[in-house]
Amino acid sequence: MPKRILNGTVTSDANEQTITVSVERRFTHPVLKKTIRKSKKYRAHDEQNAFKIGDLVRIQECAPKSKTKRWEVLTN
């Protein structure tokens, strides 16, 4: 099964080797036909502590690295 890849913005880099990434998705409401923005936060593994707040990053699913981390940052 392919691993999901998401694009998002770093909202926190306070923890060691971990960043919090906010991923926004847009969709049309089924009844109102209005475009809605929803965001969700993911905690991702950042091995070198390379990313700072405001950076655009790509994250990929991985095996659990800790209690809350299920994603890792792709380096491009």
C-alpha positions, 0 to 999 in steps of 0.5 A: 500500500502506498504511503500518503504524502501531505504538504503543510506548514510548520507551526512548532519546532519546540521539541527535539527531532519533532515538528508540528505540521498544519495541513489544510484541505479544501472541499465543497460542502455537500449541501451549501456548495460553499468551499470549506477550509479544514486544517489538521495538525500532524507531528512529524519526525525531523532528524536534523532539526532542519525545519523552522516555523513557517517552512513549507514541508512534505511529510510521509506516513511511516511506522510509529516513532513514538506515542504521537509521531506517525509521520516523517519529513521528506527531504527534497 
